[in-house]
């Protein structure tokens, strides 16, 4: 566990062989901040390595929401989160878990940020903190000129690049995924849209948007190239 916080582990959904520039940046950042021993890189699937059994189990039908089948990259991202969540539920029993996608770039010192989150956790622990700027969504009530921490409950999802999830929050979301698949036969949305559907269906789940953001999305802001939007399938 990271000292003086409830955070057990920092997970990065990324792969050194496929994303060397991203992982090199992250390795340097975590090493410079004395956190490398708390970091685990995981990427159980990629768009060309999706296990057919998992594809058929969760993504056998076209997406009704988007009006098209989900792209291979969207399926892979969803499965990476689900498989990581399942691992956390199996290997731990409590606490919080930082989960980053590989293209994040840090704007603030991570450990100072986590120590502020710890104050909130000790008072009234939420199910998750949204700690990245994602697609540059800003809460309506935020004062962007004030760089002190501000917290806003939200049913909207910025993106899935940067979160601090509680164990209980992960359990609630995974249970919803299982129940949705059983009822509907197939997942019909990318993970960020699906998480927003979950939030609207589970109003007792507490997600807090945090200002200022800890990270920004490198592929959104030109630091890295991403092919997801260019993929045709």
C-alpha positions in Angstrom: 0.0 0.0 0.0 1.2 3.5 -0.8 2.4 5.1 2.5 -0.2 7.4 4.3 -2.9 6.5 1.8 -5.6 3.9 1.3 -4.3 3.2 -2.2 -3.1 -0.3 -2.6 -1.7 -0.3 -6.1 -1.4 1.8 -9.2 -2.5 -0.1 -12.3 -1.7 1.0 -15.8 -3.5 -0.5 -18.7 -0.6 -0.6 -21.1 2.1 -2.7 -22.7 5.8 -2.0 -23.0 6.2 -3.8 -26.4 3.2 -2.1 -28.0 3.4 1.3 -26.4 7.1 1.9 -25.6 7.0 5.7 -25.7 4.0 5.8 -23.3 5.5 3.3 -20.9 8.9 5.0 -20.9 7.3 8.3 -19.9 5.3 6.6 -17.1 8.3 4.6 -15.8 10.3 7.8 -15.6 7.5 9.6 -13.8 6.8 6.9 -11.3 10.5 6.4 -10.6 11.1 10.1 -10.1 8.3 10.1 -7.5 9.4 7.0 -5.7 6.4 5.0 -6.7 7.7 2.4 -9.2 7.3 -0.5 -6.7 3.6 0.3 -6.4 2.9 0.2 -10.2 1.6 -2.8 -12.2 1.3 -2.7 -16.0 -1.5 -4.9 -17.3 -3.0 -5.4 -20.8 -4.7 -8.7 -21.0 -6.2 -8.1 -24.4 -5.3 -6.0 -27.5 -7.5 -5.4 -30.5 -5.9 -8.3 -32.4 -5.7 -10.7 -29.4 -9.2 -10.7 -28.1 -10.1 -14.3 -26.8 -13.0 -15.5 -28.9 -14.8 -16.9 -25.9 -14.9 -13.5 -24.2 -16.0 -11.8 -27.4 -18.9 -14.2 -27.8 -19.8 -14.0 -24.1 -20.0 -10.2 -23.9 -20.1 -8.8 -27.4 -22.0 -11.2 -29.6 -24.5 -8.6 -30.9 -24.1 -5.2 -32.7 -24.4 -2.2 -30.5 -27.9 -0.8 -30.4 -26.6 2.4 -28.8 -24.1 3.3 -31.5 -26.0 1.7 -34.4 -23.0 -0.3 -35.4 -20.9 -3.2 -34.0 -18.3 -2.2 -31.5 -14.8 -1.8 -32.8 -12.2 -4.4 -31.9 -10.3 -1.7 -30.0 -13.5 -0.8 -28.0 -14.1 -4.4 -27.1 -10.5 -4.8 -26.0 -10.6 -1.7 -23.8 -13.8 -2.9 -22.2 -12.4 -6.4 -21.5 -9.1 -4.9 -20.1 -11.1 -3.0 -17.5 -13.3 -6.0 -16.7 -10.5 -8.4 -16.4 -8.5 -6.0 -14.2 -11.5 -5.4 -12.0 -12.0 -9.2 -11.6 -8.3 -9.5 -10.6 -8.7 -6.8 -8.0 -11.8 -8.4 -6.6 -10.0 -11.8 -6.4 -6.7 -10.6 -5.0 -7.7 -7.9 -2.5 -10.5 -7.2 -0.1 -10.7 -3.5 0.5 -9.0 -0.2 -0.2 -8.6 2.0 -3.3 -6.9 1.4 -6.6 -5.6 3.9 -9.1 -6.3 2.9 -12.7 -4.7 4.8 -15.6 -4.8 4.2 -19.3 -1.4 4.2 -20.9 -1.7 7.6 -22.6 -2.1 9.7 -19.4 0.3 12.6 -18.7 0.6 14.0 -15.2 0.0 17.6 -14.4 0.3 17.5 -10.6 2.4 15.5 -8.1 0.6 12.2 -7.7 1.4 11.4 -4.1 0.2 14.9 -3.0 -3.0 14.3 -4.9 -3.6 11.0 -3.3 -3.0 12.4 0.2 -5.7 14.9 -0.5 -8.0 12.1 -1.6 -7.2 10.3 1.6 -8.7 13.2 3.6 -12.0 12.7 1.7 -11.8 8.9 2.1 -11.4 9.2 5.9 -14.5 11.5 6.1 -16.9 10.0 3.7 -15.4 7.5 1.2 -16.9 7.7 -2.3 -17.1 4.8 -4.7 -14.6 6.4 -7.1 -12.8 9.6 -7.9 -12.6 10.8 -11.5 -9.1 12.4 -11.5 -8.3 13.0 -15.2 -9.4 15.7 -17.5 -10.5 13.1 -20.0 -12.1 14.8 -23.0 -11.7 18.2 -21.3 -15.1 18.1 -19.6 -15.5 20.6 -16.8 -18.2 20.6 -14.2 -20.7 23.4 -14.5 -19.9 24.7 -11.0 -16.1 24.5 -11.1 -14.1 27.7 -10.6 -11.2 27.1 -12.9 -9.3 30.1 -11.6 -9.1 28.4 -8.2 -6.5 25.7 -8.2 -7.4 24.5 -4.7 -9.1 21.1 -4.7 -12.8 21.1 -5.6 -15.1 18.0 -5.6 -18.3 17.5 -7.6 -20.6 14.5 -7.6 -21.4 13.6 -11.2 -23.3 11.0 -13.2 -21.3 11.8 -16.3 -18.0 10.3 -17.4 -15.1 12.3 -18.7 -13.3 9.3 -20.2 -11.9 6.2 -18.6 -8.2 7.3 -18.5 -7.8 8.2 -14.8 -9.7 6.9 -11.8 -9.3 6.1 -8.2 -11.8 3.2 -7.5 -12.7 1.8 -4.2 -12.9 -2.0 -3.9 -16.6 -1.7 -3.1 -17.1 0.6 -6.1 -15.5 -2.0 -8.4 -17.7 -4.7 -6.9 -20.8 -2.7 -7.6 -19.8 -2.0 -11.2 -18.7 -5.6 -12.0 -22.0 -6.9 -10.6 -23.9 -4.6 -12.9 -21.8 -5.7 -15.9 -22.6 -9.4 -15.1 -26.3 -8.6 -14.6 -26.5 -6.5 -17.8 -24.9 -9.3 -19.9 -27.2 -11.9 -18.4 -30.3 -9.8 -19.0 -29.4 -8.4 -22.5 -27.1 -11.1 -23.9 -24.5 -8.6 -25.0 -22.7 -5.4 -24.0 -23.9 -2.6 -26.3 -21.6 0.3 -25.5 -17.9 1.2 -25.1 -16.7 1.2 -21.5 -17.1 5.0 -20.9 -20.6 5.1 -22.3 -21.4 1.9 -20.3 -20.1 3.3 -17.1 -22.3 6.4 -17.6 -25.3 4.1 -18.1 -24.4 2.4 -14.9 -24.1 5.7 -13.0 -27.6 6.8 -14.1 -29.1 3.4 -13.2 -27.3 3.3 -9.8 -27.8 6.8 -8.3 -26.5 5.6 -4.9 -23.0 5.1 -6.5 -20.9 8.1 -5.6 -18.5 9.3 -8.3 -16.6 12.5 -7.5 -15.1 14.7 -10.2 -11.9 16.3 -8.9 -10.6 19.8 -9.9 -7.8 20.4 -10.7 -7.2 17.2 -12.8 -4.3 15.0 -11.9 -3.8 14.0 -15.6 -4.6 14.8 -19.1 -5.1 12.4 -22.0 -2.0 12.4 -24.2 -3.6 11.0 -27.3 -6.3 13.7 -27.0 -3.8 16.5 -26.7 -1.2 15.4 -29.4 1.4 13.8 -27.1 0.7 10.4 -28.6 -0.9 9.0 -31.7 -4.0 6.8 -31.3 -5.6 4.8 -34.1 -8.9 4.1 -32.2 -10.8 6.8 -34.0 -9.4 5.7 -37.4 -10.3 2.0 -36.9 -13.1 0.8 -39.1 -13.7 -2.4 -37.2 
